[in-house]
């Protein structure tokens, strides 16, 4: 029978093993005594700490605005300072306000492309009308007697 020993966190393992890392408990020890991956959300670390993608920043801001997590919880989860989370929130709210002022969620580039598309549609319509009128005129016009092809 294995003896029970205390871990660094003060807990006791069921297998009697002292866990070598702070934060590990008996749930991270596999059936043969080997370490298994801890469960729960794992935050991927890239290059510089605190560097997050737009999707991660958006997720953090949405959770903050929905009241699902506090600034401190999100800062810990994403590995950044609380001030960084607050700056993400301010930036997101500025973007929302700008979109509401503009009346649509479309970027300036998309609006310019839509305007150019309407101009091209009008020009195409004008050319199509002129072609139709020219074909009618040529169909109704009397022709001169032609020369023989000899």
C-alpha positions, 0 to 999 in steps of 0.5 A: 500500500502506498503512503500518502504524501503532501504536494506543494499545494498542501494536497495529498495524492492518491498514489502517494506520489509527490507531484513535482510541479506547482499546480499539478494534482492527482488528476494529472497523473495517469493510471501508470503513474505517468503525467497526462495533459492537464484538462481545461483551456490551454492558452497558446503562447506565441513569440512575445508574451501578450501578443494576441490575434484579432480573434482572441482580442474580440473574444476577450472583449465580447466576454467582458461586455457580456459580463462573463468574465472580469478584466482580471480574469481575462488578463490572466487567461490571455497573459496580458495586463488588465490595462491591455484588456481595457484598451482592447475594450475601448478600441472595440467600442470606438469601432462600433461607434464609427460603424453606427455613425456611418450607418452600415458596417461596411468598410470605406473600401467596400463602399467605394467599390459599390459606388464604382459598380453602380457607375459601371452598371449605368454605363453598361445600360447606356451602351446597351440602349445605344446598341439597340437603337443603332440596330433598329435604325439599321434594320429600318434603313433602306439599302442601296442597290449593291454591286455584284460580286463578279 
